[in-house]
């Protein structure tokens, strides 16, 4: 079975996914009165499960909204021992080496994975485990914050297969790994 690890994320113009306090309110700085999903619903149709870090999981919980995922969510964490009871059938804690975590998830029948969260994406990139990235760039300079990218142990090559503009302001680039 072919496996795919995919990223769908937004960054500021200077490459941050959250401000220095972890805030993401700037994502709504461009008016979106028609609630354009910028390709998210099409993207998620092809996803079996999500992998995110503890910080991202806690950020989603802090939004105070109904659980937004219809797919299983695997939370990478060395510190969490449990998830809130109402999520026990939706959220599963995993830890260990990424290749072992992926093997465990694949054995459960999940092959097309949405990778989310700054450190998790960085770790997957450092292990050369990202196959595809859809990155939406919001035209704001934060100046500081949580970066999408960090140092990698080697260059990683991607090809841009499409570019779209949403809301006359947000540039979305779709990349696939080429080596």
N, CA, C and O of each residue as an XYZ file, in Angstrom:
716
protein
N       0.838     -1.174      0.000
C       0.000      0.000      0.000
C       0.886      1.243      0.000
O       1.821      1.340      0.796
N       0.600      2.181     -0.880
C       1.371      3.423     -0.944
C       0.986      4.326      0.226
O      -0.194      4.514      0.523
N       1.999      4.878      0.880
C       1.756      5.793      1.981
C       2.095      7.215      1.547
O       2.987      7.425      0.725
N       1.387      8.175      2.096
C       1.605      9.589      1.799
C       1.492     10.380      3.090
O       0.541     10.215      3.855
N       2.466     11.233      3.321
C       2.443     12.157      4.450
C       2.345     13.561      3.881
O       3.234     14.013      3.158
N       1.245     14.256      4.214
C       0.941     15.532      3.583
C       0.763     16.638      4.619
O       0.302     16.408      5.737
N       1.140     17.836      4.211
C       0.996     19.026      5.045
C       0.013     19.965      4.362
O       0.070     20.149      3.146
N      -0.880     20.554      5.132
C      -1.791     21.611      4.664
C      -1.756     22.659      5.759
O      -2.303     22.452      6.842
N      -1.110     23.792      5.476
C      -0.877     24.759      6.543
C      -0.773     26.162      5.961
O      -0.535     26.342      4.767
N      -0.954     27.139      6.819
C      -0.787     28.541      6.426
C       0.392     29.127      7.192
O       0.661     28.755      8.335
N       1.088     30.050      6.536
C       2.181     30.763      7.183
C       2.018     32.251      6.938
O       1.298     32.683      6.038
N       2.704     33.016      7.763
C       2.825     34.448      7.494
C       3.811     34.619      6.343
O       4.475     33.665      5.941
N       3.900     35.809      5.828
C       4.837     36.104      4.745
C       6.267     35.792      5.155
O       7.085     35.412      4.318
N       6.575     35.951      6.440
C       7.924     35.658      6.918
C       8.069     34.239      7.488
O       9.031     33.952      8.199
N       7.118     33.358      7.176
C       7.285     31.934      7.436
C       6.877     31.406      8.793
O       7.293     30.313      9.178
N       6.062     32.166      9.540
C       5.626     31.700     10.852
C       4.218     31.118     10.773
O       3.370     31.602     10.024
N       3.986     30.059     11.568
C       2.661     29.434     11.604
C       1.842     29.920     12.797
O       0.640     29.671     12.880
N       2.502     30.612     13.711
C       1.832     31.212     14.876
C       2.708     32.354     15.357
O       3.906     32.389     15.077
N       2.103     33.293     16.086
C       2.913     34.382     16.624
C       3.730     33.877     17.811
O       3.636     32.703     18.169
N       4.522     34.742     18.419
C       5.428     34.299     19.487
C       4.692     33.769     20.711
O       5.286     33.055     21.518
N       3.414     34.103     20.866
C       2.600     33.581     21.969
C       1.777     32.367     21.554
O       0.943     31.886     22.322
N       2.009     31.871     20.340
C       1.256     30.722     19.839
C      -0.078     31.103     19.223
O      -0.850     30.230     18.826
N      -0.358     32.402     19.140
C      -1.631     32.859     18.588
C      -1.714     32.723     17.080
O      -0.721     32.865     16.366
N      -2.915     32.447     16.616
C      -3.147     32.299     15.168
C      -4.274     33.205     14.671
O      -4.785     33.014     13.568
N      -4.659     34.185     15.480
C      -5.756     35.072     15.090
C      -5.449     35.838     13.800
O      -6.365     36.238     13.082
N      -4.175     36.039     13.508
C      -3.770     36.735     12.282
C      -4.216     35.979     11.025
O      -4.282     36.563      9.944
N      -4.522     34.689     11.162
C      -5.013     33.919     10.012
C      -6.329     34.482      9.485
O      -6.688     34.257      8.329
N      -7.037     35.205     10.326
C      -8.315     35.784      9.926
C      -8.190     37.267      9.574
O      -9.189     37.987      9.549
N      -6.964     37.724      9.302
C      -6.749     39.139      8.987
C      -7.254     39.508      7.588
O      -7.456     40.688      7.301
N      -7.457     38.533      6.729
C      -8.011     38.763      5.390
C      -9.500     38.418      5.455
O      -9.848     37.280      5.771
N     -10.377     39.366      5.165
C     -11.813     39.074      5.214
C     -12.181     37.888      4.309
O     -11.713     37.778      3.176
N     -13.023     37.020      4.840
C     -13.473     35.838      4.111
C     -14.977     35.666      4.332
O     -15.412     34.681      4.928
N     -15.770     36.633      3.847
C     -17.213     36.616      4.135
C     -17.939     35.389      3.590
O     -18.971     34.996      4.133
N     -17.414     34.774      2.520
C     -18.057     33.593      1.943
C     -17.505     32.291      2.515
O     -17.877     31.205      2.070
N     -16.609     32.402      3.511
C     -16.017     31.231      4.154
C     -15.392     30.265      3.143
O     -15.624     29.057      3.200
N     -14.602     30.807      2.224
C     -13.873     29.997      1.246
C     -12.909     29.089      2.007
O     -12.149     29.570      2.847
N     -12.928     27.791      1.729
C     -12.105     26.842      2.490
C     -10.688     26.676      1.924
O      -9.875     25.951      2.498
N     -10.398     27.325      0.830
C      -9.067     27.327      0.212
C      -8.547     25.924     -0.090
O      -7.348     25.661      0.010
N      -9.448     25.041     -0.454
C      -9.065     23.694     -0.866
C      -8.989     22.676      0.253
O      -8.659     21.515      0.011
N      -9.287     23.090      1.469
C      -9.173     22.168      2.600
C     -10.107     20.967      2.472
O      -9.685     19.832      2.692
N     -11.363     21.203      2.123
C     -12.318     20.089      2.041
C     -11.910     19.065      0.984
O     -12.079     17.863      1.190
N     -11.383     19.524     -0.127
C     -10.884     18.594     -1.157
C      -9.665     17.841     -0.635
O      -9.541     16.634     -0.844
N      -8.768     18.547      0.040
C      -7.575     17.922      0.614
C      -7.952     16.831      1.611
O      -7.431     15.718      1.539
N      -8.847     17.141      2.532
C      -9.161     16.217      3.621
C      -9.898     14.968      3.126
O      -9.888     13.937      3.799
N     -10.537     15.055      1.954
C     -11.213     13.872      1.383
C     -10.250     12.714      1.167
O     -10.656     11.552      1.183
N      -8.982     13.028      0.967
C      -7.976     12.017      0.629
C      -7.089     11.655      1.821
O      -6.026     11.058      1.649
N      -7.523     12.012      3.014
C      -6.750     11.772      4.231
C      -7.427     10.684      5.061
O      -8.645     10.689      5.237
N      -6.613      9.747      5.571
C      -7.135      8.676      6.428
C      -7.085      9.051      7.904
O      -7.967      8.674      8.676
N      -6.050      9.793      8.296
C      -5.853     10.146      9.704
C      -4.908     11.342      9.781
O      -4.240     11.691      8.808
N      -4.866     11.957     10.956
C      -3.985     13.100     11.200
C      -2.958     12.745     12.255
O      -3.214     11.954     13.163
N      -1.785     13.351     12.111
C      -0.765     13.285     13.150
C      -0.446     14.725     13.516
O      -0.127     15.542     12.651
N      -0.534     15.027     14.799
C      -0.201     16.369     15.258
C       0.532     16.268     16.581
O       0.526     15.228     17.240
N       1.156     17.361     16.952
C       1.850     17.417     18.223
C       0.927     17.855     19.342
O      -0.203     18.279     19.102
N       1.414     17.751     20.554
C       0.649     18.129     21.746
C       0.239     19.591     21.700
O      -0.900     19.923     22.025
N       1.162     20.478     21.298
C       0.828     21.902     21.268
C      -0.314     22.188     20.297
O      -1.213     22.969     20.607
N      -0.281     21.571     19.147
C      -1.352     21.771     18.163
C      -2.666     21.212     18.701
O      -3.712     21.848     18.573
N      -2.614     20.033     19.297
C      -3.808     19.430     19.895
C      -4.403     20.368     20.948
O      -5.608     20.619     20.950
N      -3.563     20.881     21.834
C      -4.056     21.776     22.873
C      -4.576     23.087     22.286
O      -5.526     23.660     22.819
N      -3.975     23.568     21.205
C      -4.452     24.787     20.549
C      -5.848     24.549     19.983
O      -6.728     25.396     20.135
N      -6.060     23.407     19.331
C      -7.383     23.092     18.774
C      -8.408     23.021     19.900
O      -9.518     23.534     19.758
N      -8.051     22.394     21.012
C      -8.973     22.314     22.149
C      -9.301     23.702     22.695
O     -10.414     23.933     23.166
N      -8.343     24.623     22.637
C      -8.550     25.966     23.194
C      -9.523     26.809     22.378
O     -10.016     27.826     22.867
N      -9.802     26.405     21.154
C     -10.713     27.179     20.306
C     -12.143     27.139     20.828
O     -12.954     27.994     20.470
N     -12.463     26.158     21.671
C     -13.804     26.068     22.240
C     -14.880     25.752     21.215
O     -16.029     26.170     21.360
N     -14.503     25.015     20.180
C     -15.440     24.640     19.121
C     -15.680     23.137     19.167
O     -14.985     22.402     19.867
N     -16.670     22.700     18.412
C     -16.898     21.265     18.270
C     -15.666     20.652     17.606
O     -15.030     21.291     16.769
N     -15.331     19.426     17.973
C     -14.148     18.754     17.424
C     -14.204     18.797     15.891
O     -15.160     18.296     15.299
N     -13.193     19.389     15.244
C     -13.288     19.651     13.806
C     -12.871     18.504     12.889
O     -12.942     18.640     11.667
N     -12.440     17.384     13.449
C     -11.904     16.314     12.599
C     -12.817     15.093     12.589
O     -13.287     14.639     13.632
N     -13.052     14.580     11.404
C     -13.860     13.374     11.271
C     -12.977     12.137     11.109
O     -13.479     11.015     11.042
N     -11.681     12.343     11.047
C     -10.713     11.251     10.913
C     -10.020     11.041     12.267
O     -10.012     11.943     13.105
N      -9.444      9.862     12.480
C      -8.686      9.648     13.715
C      -7.513     10.628     13.793
O      -6.891     10.947     12.780
N      -7.222     11.095     14.996
C      -6.107     12.010     15.232
C      -5.117     11.324     16.165
O      -5.475     10.888     17.259
N      -3.874     11.235     15.720
C      -2.797     10.683     16.527
C      -1.961     11.853     17.034
O      -1.437     12.639     16.244
N      -1.841     11.964     18.338
C      -1.096     13.068     18.947
C       0.250     12.537     19.431
O       0.324     11.656     20.287
N       1.304     13.098     18.860
C       2.660     12.758     19.277
C       2.967     13.521     20.564
O       2.971     14.752     20.575
N       3.218     12.799     21.629
C       3.533     13.463     22.886
C       4.268     12.516     23.822
O       3.896     11.353     23.980
N       5.317     13.040     24.436
C       6.026     12.291     25.470
C       5.525     12.663     26.854
O       5.911     12.040     27.843
N       4.656     13.684     26.934
C       4.226     14.171     28.241
C       2.759     13.892     28.553
O       2.399     13.750     29.722
N       1.907     13.811     27.534
C       0.490     13.517     27.785
C       0.313     12.043     28.108
O       0.899     11.178     27.457
N      -0.496     11.766     29.115
C      -0.792     10.377     29.472
C      -2.210      9.972     29.094
O      -2.539      8.787     29.030
N      -3.056     10.994     28.842
C      -4.432     10.700     28.457
C      -4.994     11.915     27.722
O      -4.414     13.000     27.741
N      -6.123     11.702     27.082
C      -6.839     12.785     26.415
C      -8.168     12.967     27.132
O      -8.645     12.045     27.794
N      -8.774     14.148     27.008
C     -10.091     14.323     27.639
C     -11.046     13.203     27.223
O     -11.049     12.775     26.069
N     -11.841     12.744     28.160
C     -12.703     11.578     27.962
C     -13.560     11.655     26.704
O     -13.751     10.644     26.029
N     -14.079     12.833     26.379
C     -14.965     12.923     25.216
C     -14.232     12.724     23.887
O     -14.869     12.656     22.836
N     -12.883     12.628     23.926
C     -12.117     12.422     22.692
C     -11.459     11.048     22.628
O     -10.696     10.780     21.700
N     -11.735     10.182     23.583
C     -11.019      8.903     23.649
C     -11.243      8.005     22.439
O     -10.420      7.133     22.161
N     -12.335      8.201     21.722
C     -12.563      7.390     20.517
C     -12.130      8.123     19.249
O     -12.303      7.613     18.141
N     -11.563      9.325     19.415
C     -11.164     10.151     18.273
C      -9.680     10.484     18.270
O      -9.088     10.690     17.211
N      -9.078     10.536     19.454
C      -7.694     10.974     19.604
C      -6.888      9.874     20.296
O      -7.314      9.309     21.303
N      -5.723      9.589     19.734
C      -4.890      8.499     20.241
C      -3.474      9.021     20.450
O      -2.897      9.642     19.558
N      -2.924      8.771     21.618
C      -1.575      9.218     21.927
C      -0.557      8.229     21.379
O      -0.716      7.015     21.502
N       0.490      8.772     20.773
C       1.580      7.954     20.248
C       2.899      8.621     20.613
O       2.973      9.839     20.777
N       3.938      7.797     20.737
C       5.264      8.344     20.982
C       6.293      7.347     20.481
O       6.006      6.175     20.240
N       7.507      7.865     20.334
C       8.596      7.021     19.863
C       9.197      7.582     18.592
O       8.902      8.706     18.186
N      10.040      6.785     17.977
C      10.656      7.183     16.715
C       9.579      7.310     15.639
O       8.645      6.509     15.591
N       9.713      8.312     14.784
C       8.677      8.557     13.765
C       8.436      7.339     12.885
O       7.286      7.033     12.567
N       9.474      6.648     12.490
C       9.285      5.472     11.625
C       8.479      4.390     12.345
O       7.672      3.701     11.720
N       8.690      4.237     13.650
C       7.925      3.266     14.428
C       6.476      3.714     14.597
O       5.552      2.905     14.510
N       6.286      5.014     14.839
C       4.932      5.561     14.954
C       4.182      5.347     13.643
O       3.028      4.917     13.649
N       4.834      5.646     12.518
C       4.189      5.458     11.211
C       3.859      3.990     10.971
O       2.782      3.679     10.462
N       4.752      3.096     11.322
C       4.490      1.661     11.158
C       3.243      1.258     11.939
O       2.384      0.538     11.429
N       3.154      1.731     13.183
C       1.991      1.446     14.038
C       0.696      1.975     13.402
O      -0.320      1.279     13.389
N       0.736      3.190     12.883
C      -0.450      3.799     12.271
C      -0.808      3.084     10.975
O      -1.986      2.854     10.700
N       0.191      2.732     10.179
C      -0.069      2.015      8.923
C      -0.674      0.639      9.203
O      -1.547      0.184      8.464
N      -0.217     -0.020     10.259
C      -0.764     -1.341     10.613
C      -2.247     -1.266     10.957
O      -2.954     -2.272     10.897
N      -2.718     -0.072     11.317
C      -4.134      0.115     11.613
C      -4.934      0.482     10.367
O      -6.139      0.720     10.452
N      -4.272      0.530      9.208
C      -4.968      0.791      7.949
C      -5.015      2.248      7.530
O      -5.793      2.605      6.646
N      -4.208      3.093      8.137
C      -4.175      4.517      7.783
C      -2.889      4.802      7.023
O      -1.793      4.673      7.569
N      -3.028      5.189      5.765
C      -1.857      5.364      4.894
C      -1.670      6.785      4.386
O      -0.540      7.202      4.130
N      -2.741      7.523      4.236
C      -2.669      8.903      3.759
C      -2.846      9.816      4.961
O      -3.953      9.987      5.470
N      -1.743     10.397      5.406
C      -1.726     11.098      6.676
C      -1.517     12.597      6.503
O      -0.705     13.043      5.692
N      -2.265     13.353      7.279
C      -2.163     14.803      7.353
C      -1.259     15.097      8.544
O      -1.602     14.787      9.685
N      -0.112     15.691      8.274
C       0.866     16.002      9.306
C       0.685     17.470      9.686
O       0.736     18.341      8.818
N       0.473     17.755     10.979
C       0.177     19.119     11.399
C       0.946     19.479     12.665
O       1.191     18.633     13.525
N       1.316     20.742     12.756
C       2.025     21.260     13.920
C       3.479     21.531     13.596
O       4.147     20.714     12.962
N       3.963     22.665     14.028
C       5.306     23.114     13.671
C       6.413     22.111     13.934
O       7.139     21.737     13.013
N       6.555     21.665     15.186
C       7.644     20.747     15.507
C       7.455     19.395     14.830
O       8.427     18.766     14.411
N       6.221     18.954     14.724
C       5.960     17.663     14.081
C       6.345     17.733     12.602
O       7.018     16.837     12.092
N       5.924     18.785     11.920
C       6.289     18.943     10.505
C       7.804     19.022     10.363
O       8.379     18.385      9.480
N       8.457     19.801     11.230
C       9.912     19.921     11.173
C      10.589     18.569     11.364
O      11.534     18.241     10.647
N      10.112     17.783     12.327
C      10.694     16.462     12.571
C      10.467     15.524     11.387
O      11.365     14.771     11.010
N       9.275     15.566     10.805
C       9.008     14.736      9.624
C       9.907     15.154      8.466
O      10.435     14.302      7.752
N      10.084     16.455      8.278
C      10.983     16.930      7.212
C      12.412     16.484      7.478
O      13.104     16.051      6.557
N      12.859     16.580      8.710
C      14.228     16.190      9.028
C      14.471     14.704      8.779
O      15.599     14.287      8.516
N      13.407     13.914      8.864
C      13.509     12.480      8.570
C      13.159     12.182      7.113
O      13.084     11.020      6.714
N      12.945     13.236      6.319
C      12.574     13.119      4.899
C      11.297     12.289      4.733
O      11.224     11.400      3.884
N      10.289     12.597      5.565
C       9.045     11.827      5.568
C       7.832     12.625      5.084
O       6.698     12.182      5.267
N       8.049     13.787      4.471
C       6.938     14.566      3.922
C       6.932     14.392      2.410
O       7.943     14.617      1.745
N       5.783     13.988      1.875
C       5.648     13.754      0.444
C       5.032     14.933     -0.290
O       5.290     15.132     -1.477
N       4.228     15.708      0.403
C       3.461     16.762     -0.248
C       3.188     17.875      0.762
O       2.933     17.614      1.937
N       3.244     19.121      0.285
C       2.932     20.262      1.157
C       2.072     21.256      0.399
O       2.394     21.643     -0.725
N       0.987     21.662      1.017
C       0.163     22.754      0.518
C       0.307     23.871      1.542
O      -0.151     23.756      2.679
N       0.953     24.953      1.117
C       1.272     26.045      2.029
C       0.595     27.315      1.539
O       0.864     27.789      0.436
N      -0.277     27.855      2.363
C      -0.957     29.110      2.057
C      -0.225     30.234      2.772
O      -0.003     30.174      3.982
N       0.146     31.256      2.016
C       0.906     32.373      2.575
C      -0.011     33.574      2.746
O      -0.534     34.124      1.778
N      -0.192     33.967      4.006
C      -1.019     35.122      4.356
C      -0.099     36.349      4.350
O       0.943     36.333      5.007
N      -0.459     37.402      3.627
C       0.446     38.538      3.477
C       0.518     39.441      4.717
O       0.050     40.580      4.719
N       1.116     38.884      5.752
C       1.364     39.630      6.981
C       2.756     39.243      7.457
O       3.139     38.076      7.371
N       3.503     40.196      7.949
C       4.812     39.911      8.529
C       4.654     39.970     10.046
O       4.330     41.015     10.610
N       4.887     38.835     10.693
C       4.746     38.756     12.144
C       6.021     39.203     12.862
O       5.956     39.725     13.974
N       7.168     39.000     12.233
C       8.424     39.420     12.826
C       9.016     38.428     13.810
O      10.223     38.442     14.050
N       8.201     37.582     14.374
C       8.651     36.594     15.347
C       7.523     35.591     15.519
O       6.360     35.903     15.263
N       7.867     34.403     15.948
C       6.831     33.420     16.184
C       7.345     32.001     16.058
O       8.538     31.737     16.215
N       6.434     31.097     15.773
C       6.766     29.684     15.591
C       6.967     29.456     14.095
O       6.019     29.586     13.321
N       8.182     29.119     13.681
C       8.447     28.959     12.248
C       7.915     27.628     11.718
O       7.825     26.637     12.444
N       7.571     27.637     10.445
C       7.201     26.369      9.804
C       8.434     25.506      9.609
O       8.406     24.303      9.869
N       9.505     26.115      9.156
C      10.704     25.346      8.835
C      11.819     25.589      9.838
O      11.906     26.656     10.446
N      12.670     24.583     10.000
C      13.852     24.666     10.847
C      15.002     24.008     10.082
O      14.837     23.586      8.938
N      16.140     23.930     10.711
C      17.289     23.288     10.070
C      16.963     21.835      9.773
O      16.298     21.157     10.556
N      17.441     21.377      8.636
C      17.328     19.958      8.298
C      18.740     19.405      8.140
O      19.694     20.157      7.943
N      18.861     18.103      8.229
C      20.170     17.467      8.146
C      20.703     17.415      6.714
O      21.879     17.135      6.486
N      19.808     17.694      5.747
C      20.221     17.685      4.333
C      19.190     18.463      3.526
O      18.067     18.669      3.986
N      19.563     18.892      2.334
C      18.572     19.575      1.487
C      17.443     18.613      1.097
O      17.678     17.426      0.871
N      16.238     19.131      1.021
C      15.072     18.365      0.584
C      14.523     19.066     -0.645
O      14.344     20.284     -0.634
N      14.258     18.327     -1.687
C      13.832     18.922     -2.951
C      12.355     18.662     -3.212
O      11.872     17.534     -3.121
N      11.661     19.733     -3.537
C      10.246     19.682     -3.859
C      10.019     20.397     -5.178
O      10.818     21.235     -5.596
N       8.925     20.055     -5.820
C       8.513     20.706     -7.067
C       7.160     21.361     -6.823
O       6.254     20.740     -6.265
N       7.026     22.612     -7.240
C       5.740     23.299     -7.122
C       4.871     22.854     -8.297
O       5.224     23.081     -9.454
N       3.741     22.222     -8.000
C       2.873     21.730     -9.076
C       1.681     22.634     -9.338
O       1.007     22.507    -10.360
N       1.418     23.564     -8.393
C       0.362     24.541     -8.654
C       0.469     25.709     -7.688
O       1.005     25.589     -6.587
N      -0.056     26.836     -8.134
C      -0.161     28.036     -7.312
C      -1.540     28.615     -7.543
O      -1.986     28.756     -8.682
N      -2.214     28.950     -6.449
C      -3.546     29.547     -6.532
C      -3.567     30.791     -5.652
O      -2.808     30.899     -4.688
N      -4.432     31.712     -5.992
C      -4.633     32.893     -5.162
C      -6.071     32.879     -4.658
O      -7.022     32.766     -5.431
N      -6.198     32.998     -3.340
C      -7.514     33.025     -2.705
C      -7.751     34.407     -2.094
O      -6.827     35.036     -1.577
N      -8.972     34.858     -2.159
C      -9.400     36.105     -1.532
C      -8.557     37.296     -1.995
O      -8.379     38.267     -1.259
N      -8.046     37.208     -3.216
C      -7.221     38.259     -3.816
C      -5.988     38.598     -2.993
O      -5.389     39.651     -3.210
N      -5.591     37.756     -2.070
C      -4.468     38.058     -1.177
C      -3.623     36.863     -0.771
O      -2.410     36.999     -0.613
N      -4.219     35.720     -0.602
C      -3.514     34.564     -0.050
C      -3.001     33.696     -1.195
O      -3.764     33.251     -2.052
N      -1.688     33.467     -1.186
C      -1.052     32.660     -2.221
C      -0.867     31.250     -1.679
O      -0.250     31.057     -0.631
N      -1.399     30.274     -2.390
C      -1.286     28.882     -1.952
C      -0.434     28.126     -2.965
O      -0.754     28.059     -4.152
N       0.661     27.559     -2.460
C       1.562     26.762     -3.294
C       1.438     25.302     -2.910
O       1.368     24.950     -1.732
N       1.411     24.456     -3.937
C       1.282     23.013     -3.741
C       2.582     22.382     -4.226
O       2.941     22.489     -5.398
N       3.284     21.720     -3.297
C       4.586     21.117     -3.592
C       4.511     19.604     -3.428
O       3.781     19.091     -2.581
N       5.285     18.900     -4.257
C       5.474     17.472     -4.072
C       6.976     17.204     -3.976
O       7.786     17.878     -4.612
N       7.318     16.225     -3.182
C       8.737     15.860     -3.025
C       9.231     15.204     -4.297
O       8.535     14.382     -4.894
N      10.423     15.567     -4.706
C      10.988     14.968     -5.923
C      12.202     14.090     -5.632
O      12.659     13.362     -6.513
N      12.718     14.146     -4.435
C      13.824     13.215     -4.085
C      13.967     13.130     -2.594
O      14.831     12.408     -2.096
